[in-house]
Amino acid sequence: MNSKPQNKVALLLVLLTFTFIWGACQKKYTPKPKAYFRIDFPKKEYTPLKENYPYRFEYATNSLIENQKEEPYWINIQYPQYKGTIHLSYKKVNNNVTDYLEDSRKMVYKHAIKADAINEKLFTNPEKNVYGLLYRIKGNTASSLQFVATDSSRHFLRGALYFMEHPNQDSLAPVIHYIEKDVVHLMNTLSWK
């Protein structure tokens, strides 16, 4: 009777030894880092804004223009495939451009709580009488790109990029970079009526 428990212990030791040896011969498993889907972007093509607004510019052909009802000349440039929208608001200037600029700056810096950095890039186009600022807001913020443009005497245009997704700098970075080129093109082609 004593041999049965010893046989069971011996068999268990052999099985454990075999399991450890077999397991040691296998490749080590390394968890893969978190990854995001690859996004293939279409080639950049632009078309002029044809609506009767006090401003003109070229926008990406893979985006859609949507009129806003809240205010005259307010529009959205939508990127449905990326769940992103550039909200454009227009105001007539009546000796109050500094107020509009300060309001816009405050709206940008409301994101400072979550932002890693806020970079400002000055934009000037004297031939078209367009002057502005492009704000790049780094980090997991609700808006990662905003801009203002004005002629300082009659027109003021403000834009802000938002996504219908939880802000994640890593996954949105390629799309933000792609749309930023469209914003720069918009600012380069912007003119006033």
TORGUZA-663797 format. One record per atom (N, C-alpha, C): x, y, z; residue in three letters. Coordinates in steps of 0.1 Angstrom, whole numbers, plus 5000, padded with zeros to 4 digits. Example, Ala and Ser with C-alpha at 12.3 -4.5 7.8 and 13.67 -1.06 7.14 Angstrom:
513249435078ala
512349555078ala
513249675078ala
512849785071ser
513749895071ser
512950005079ser
***
This chain:
500849885000met
500050005000met
500850135000met
502050125005asn
502950235005asn
503450264992asn
503450174983ser
504050194970ser
503150284961ser
501850274963lys
500850354955lys
501050504957lys
501050554969pro
501350694971pro
502650734966pro
503750654967gln
505050684962gln
505050694947gln
504250594941asn
504150594926asn
503450724921asn
502450764929lys
501650884925lys
502551004926lys
503351014937val
504251124939val
505351124928val
505951004925ala
506950994914ala
506351034901ala
505150984898leu
504451024885leu
504251174884leu
503851234895leu
503551374896leu
504851454893leu
505951414900leu
507251474898leu
507751464883leu
507551354877val
507951334863val
507151424854val
505751434857leu
504951514848leu
505351664850leu
505551704862leu
505951844865leu
507351874858leu
508251784859thr
509551804853thr
509451814838thr
508651724832phe
508351724818phe
507751854813phe
506751904821thr
506052034818thr
507052144819thr
507952154829phe
508852264830phe
509852254818phe
510352134815ile
511252124804ile
510652164791ile
509452114788trp
508652144776trp
508352294775trp
507952354786gly
507752504787gly
508952584785gly
510052544789ala
511352614787ala
511752614773ala
511352514765cys
511752504751cys
510952594742cys
509852644747gln
508952734739gln
509552874739gln
509152944728lys
509553084727lys
508853164738lys
509553264743lys
508953354753lys
507953444747lys
506853454754tyr
505753544750tyr
506053684755tyr
505953774745thr
506153914749thr
504853984745thr
504154054754pro
502954124750pro
503254234739pro
502454244730lys
502554344719lys
502054474724lys
502754584720pro
502354714724pro
500954754718pro
500254834724lys
498954884719lys
499254954705lys
498454914695ala
498554974682ala
497255034677ala
497355114666tyr
496155174661tyr
496055134646tyr
494855134640phe
494755104626phe
495455204617phe
495955144607arg
496655234597arg
495555304589arg
495755434587ile
494855514579ile
495455554566ile
494755524555asp
495255564542asp
494455694538asp
495255794536phe
494555924533phe
494555944518phe
493456004513pro
493356034499pro
494356154495pro
494656154482lys
495456264477lys
494756394479lys
495556494482lys
495056634485lys
494556694472lys
493256734472glu
492656814462glu
491756914468glu
491657034462tyr
490957144468tyr
489957204457tyr
488857264463thr
487957334454thr
487557464461thr
487157564453pro
486857694459pro
485457684466pro
485257764476leu
483957774483leu
483157864474leu
481957814470lys
481157884460lys
479957964466lys
479657934479glu
478558004485glu
478858154486glu
477858234488asn
477958384488asn
478258424503asn
479558424506tyr
479958464520tyr
480858584518tyr
481158654529pro
482058764528pro
483558724528pro
483758594527tyr
485158534526tyr
485158424515tyr
486258404510arg
486458294501arg
487758214504arg
487758084502phe
488958004504phe
488657874496phe
489757794495glu
489657664490glu
489657554501glu
488757454500tyr
488657354510tyr
488857214503tyr
489157114511ala
489456984506ala
488256914500ala
488456854489thr
487256794482thr
486756674489thr
487556614498asn
487056504506asn
486256544519asn
486056674520ser
485256724531ser
483956784526ser
483056814535leu
481756864532leu
481456994539leu
480757084532ile
480457214538ile
478957204543ile
478857244556glu
477457244562glu
477257384567glu
476157454563asn
475757584568asn
475257564582asn
475557664591gln
475057674604gln
473857774605gln
472957744613lys
471757824614lys
471857934624lys
472757914634glu
472958004645glu
473258144641glu
474158164632glu
474658294629glu
474858294613glu
474758414607pro
475058424593pro
476458404590pro
476758324580tyr
478158304575tyr
478958204583tyr
478258134593trp
478958034601trp
478857904593trp
479857824592ile
479857704585ile
480657594592ile
480457474589asn
481257364593asn
481857294581asn
483157264582ile
483757184572ile
483957044579ile
483156944574gln
483056814580gln
483956714572gln
484656634580tyr
485356514575tyr
484656394581tyr
483556344575pro
482856234580pro
483656104582pro
484556084573gln
485355954574gln
486255954586gln
486556074592tyr
487456084603tyr
486656134616tyr
485356154614lys
484556204625lys
485056344631lys
485556424621gly
486156554625gly
485356664618gly
485356784625thr
484656894620thr
485457024623thr
485657104613ile
486257244616ile
485057334616ile
484857394628his
483757494630his
484257634627his
483657694617leu
484157834613leu
483057934617leu
483458034624ser
482558144628ser
483158274622ser
482258354617tyr
482558484611tyr
481858594618tyr
482658704620lys
482058824626lys
482558944618lys
481659044617lys
482059174611lys
482759254622lys
483759314618val
484559394627val
484059534627val
483859594639asn
483459734640asn
484259794652asn
485459824649asn
486459874659asn
486559784671asn
486359654669asn
486359554681asn
487259434678asn
488159444669val
488959324665val
489759274677val
490259364685thr
491059324697thr
490159234707thr
488859274708asp
487959194716asp
487859054710asp
487659044697tyr
487558914690tyr
488758824692tyr
489958894690leu
491158824692leu
491358774706leu
491058854716glu
491158814730glu
490158704733glu
488958704728asp
487958594731asp
488558464725asp
489058474713ser
489658354706ser
490858304714ser
491658384719arg
492858344727arg
492358274739arg
491358324746lys
490758264758lys
490258124755lys
489558114744met
489057984740met
490157884738met
491157924732val
492357834729val
492957794743val
493157894751tyr
493857864764tyr
492957794775tyr
491657784772lys
490857694781lys
491357554780lys
492057514769his
492557374768his
493857354775his
494457464781ala
495757454787ala
495757354799ala
494557334805ile
494557234816ile
494957094812ile
494557054800lys
494856924795lys
496056924785lys
496357044780ala
497357044769ala
498757024775ala
499656964766asp
501056944769asp
501757074765asp
501257134754ala
501857254749ala
500857324740ala
500957454738ile
500157534728ile
501157614720ile
501257584707asn
502157654699asn
501357744690asn
501857864688glu
501257964680glu
502157994668glu
501557994656lys
502258034644lys
501558154637lys
502358254635leu
501858374629leu
501658354614leu
500558414609phe
500358404595phe
500058544589phe
500758574578thr
500458704572thr
500458684557thr
499558754550asn
499458754536asn
498958894532asn
499958994531pro
499559134528pro
498859154515pro
499159074505glu
498559084492glu
497059074493glu
496558974501lys
495158954503lys
494559014516lys
495459094523asn
495059164535asn
494459064545asn
495258954547val
494858844557val
495958824567val
495658834579tyr
496558814590tyr
495958724601tyr
496758634606gly
496158544615gly
497158474624gly
496558384632leu
497358294641leu
496858154639leu
497758054639leu
497357914639leu
497857854652leu
496957804660tyr
497257744673tyr
497257594672tyr
498357534675arg
498557384676arg
498457344691arg
497457274695ile
497357244709ile
497657094711ile
498757064717lys
499256934719lys
498756864731lys
498456734731gly
497956664742gly
496556614740gly
495956554750asn
494656494749asn
493556604752asn
493456694743thr
492456804744thr
491256784735thr
490256854738ala
489056844730ala
489256904716ala
490057014715ser
490357064702ser
491857074701ser
492357024690ser
493857024688ser
494357124678ser
493457194671leu
493857294661leu
492857404661leu
493257524662gln
492357644661gln
493157754654gln
492357844647phe
493057954640phe
492058074640phe
492658184638val
491958314636val
492558384624val
491758454616ala
492158534605ala
491358664604ala
491958774601thr
491258894600thr
492058994590thr
491259094586asp
491959204579asp
492059324589asp
491659314601ser
491759404612ser
490759524611ser
490059534600ser
489159644599ser
487659604596ser
487459494589arg
486059464585arg
485759314588arg
486659224587his
486359084587his
487159004598his
486458904604phe
487158824614phe
486558684613phe
487458584611leu
487158444609leu
487858364619leu
487158274626arg
487758184636arg
487458044632arg
488357954634gly
488157804631gly
488657724643gly
487957614645ala
488357514656ala
488057374651ala
489057284652leu
488857144648leu
488457064660leu
487356984659tyr
486956894670tyr
486656764663tyr
486756654671phe
486456524667phe
485256464676phe
484456384670met
483456314677met
483956184683met
485156194689glu
485756084695glu
486356124708glu
486656034717his
487356064730his
488756114726his
489256234731pro
490556284727pro
491656184730pro
492456144720asn
493556054722asn
494656104713asn
495656164718gln
496656234709gln
497356124700gln
497656014705asp
498355914697asp
497555864685asp
496255824688ser
495555774677ser
495055884667ser
494856004672leu
494356114663leu
495456184656leu
496656164660ala
497856244655ala
497856244639ala
497756124633pro
497856124618pro
496756204611pro
495556194617val
494356264611val
494556414614val
494956454626ile
495156594629ile
496256654619ile
497356584617his
498356634608his
497856644594his
496956554590tyr
496356554576tyr
495456674575tyr
494656694585ile
493656814584ile
494356944586ile
495456944593glu
496257074595glu
496657124582glu
497057034573lys
497457084559lys
496357154552lys
495157104554asp
493957164548asp
493657304554asp
493857314567val
493757444574val
494757544569val
495957504568val
497057594562val
496657634548val
496157534540his
495757574526his
494557674527his
493657654536leu
492557744537leu
493057884540leu
493957894550met
494458024553met
495258094542met
495958004534asn
496758064523asn
495858104511asn
494658054510thr
493858094499thr
492658184504thr
492658214516leu
491558304522leu
491658444516leu
490558494512ser
490458634508ser
489058684512ser
488958814512trp
487758884517trp
487058944505trp
485658954506lys
484859024496lys
484759164499lys
***
